[in-house]
């Protein structure tokens, strides 16, 4: 089936689905009962007799997703939301998700991106775990790569990245460190293809093993769907052969987000995000910066442009339409470059789009999101759980 026709059918189906949801707003309690079918409360009995305990939630449900890199994805997901004993309102809910997914493009993904707060947020433990077999398109290196050069690059990935941060000096400010292990194996570039001809460092597989230094400021009121607050994270990693790595290099990353409500009597939210990733020395192919995704620069397929460095910015406006149904509008801009000095305002590429939201969990403000992103000579749709940032 033609890609654009498939996307149109998906978009129309989702709009019809949301119209059914809209008409069902009066039966909100019935939806809550349906949601409860997928929700377990591991400490329900203890929380019933001790009001100081947070009633933890383990949400188990089928997962349906769509993105241009994956096509339709089906699987199962679990999200564990909890607080340690002795944590009150001053401690935000910890989030430990786990998703197992298989896509129509024969991609297998096991993923967890966790964020854990200890009592009174004295410590934050965050990180990622990924095990996946993920054939994905490759168009070449640099910002001038061509659509017609597309080929498929297949590989397996095992990533483990825990970071431990201690609150220091003032509220919401954390300093810490962690380790990062990123193993790419069974890589299969197309024979005599573009990737084989370019032969970047580590294109047949690599292991990144090293230590990361991290600084974090996080004052968001909710980590799943913030209405106000800031998130500023900076990490710098040192990778070498001492700990089993195959290349010696360094990675610098930053992620800055700011959320605020422009109107006093409405729940509308404006979110801003700026990201950057910069590599130094002999960075392997698997660690290069990818332009485009379902999180930022929506509209471009992930990895449409690949290079050593990336900078990007996005703005999103979120509003409620009626009941559980909401809507967003977003714009984004960014670029990749082989050297930081090569970034130029005239080279910036942009994207924009709109999306629908359906509120799954009122207490945690967890949404199903459906986005349509438009960029130069391309447009794509995305279906997932939780906000893009």
Buried (B, 14 or more C-beta within 10 A) or exposed (E): EEEEEBBEEBBEEBEEBBEEBBEEEEEEEEBEEEBEEBBEBEBEEEBEEEEEBBBBBBBBBEBBBBBBBBBBBEBEBBBBBBBBEEBEEEBBBBBBBBBBBBBEBEBBBBBBBBBBBBBBBEBBBBBBBBBBBBBBBBBBBBBEBEEEEBBBBBBBBBBBBBBBBEBEEEEBBBEBBBBBBBBBEEBEBEEEBBBEEBEBBBBBBBBBBBBBBBBBBBBBEBBBBBBBBBBBBBBBBBBBEEBEBBBBBBBBBBBBBBBBBEEEEEEBBBBBBBBBBBBBEEBBBBBBBBBBBBBBBBBBBBBBBBBBBBBBBBBBBBBBEEBBBBBBEBBBBBBBBBEEEBBEEEEEBBBBBBBBBBBBBEEBBBBBBBBBBBBEEBBBBBBBBBBBB
